[in-house]
Amino acid sequence: MTENEKRNLLIITEVCDSFNQHDIEGILSQFTEDAYWLTSRGDTPEGCRFTGKKEIRKMLHKRFSLIPNMSWFIHSHWVSGKRGCSEWTVTGNELNGNQLNWLGCDLWSLREDGMIIGKDTYWKYAGGE
């Protein structure tokens, strides 16, 4: 593993730790100002696109408010060059009573300096077809 890959792995790990702490500013400290986040659900096949720290911050505030006990169990992180992946299970209870127990992953894109330019989220969950 190159030194840049070691750094990128550490950045991804720290960001995921910040998610578990619901530390929005800690999360965003590793994102570029114009970073994007593609969520699993949305009106298009790519999900919803949030672009820039302002949009991502607003979305995170909403998510952590609606799922106050949301937490991630990390199964693994890996990196290759400027790309990375985090595999996890997320659990929590939405205020409407729905319970989360989803298996998912994030695909990360990082700039040459290690700042995150993109996060693309995928998940699976039980129920329905």
Sequence and secondary structure as in RCSB ss.txt:
>XXXX:A:sequence
MTENEKRNLLIITEVCDSFNQHDIEGILSQFTEDAYWLTSRGDTPEGCRFTGKKEIRKMLHKRFSLIPNMSWFIH
SHWVSGKRGCSEWTVTGNELNGNQLNWLGCDLWSLREDGMIIGKDTYWKYAGGE
>XXXX:A:secstr
  HHHHHHHHHHHHHHHHHHTT HHHHHTTEEEEEEEE S SSSTT  EEEHHHHHHHHHHHHHHHSTT EEEEE
EEEEETTEEEEEEEEEEE TTS EEEEEEEEEEEE TTS EEEEEEEEE SS  
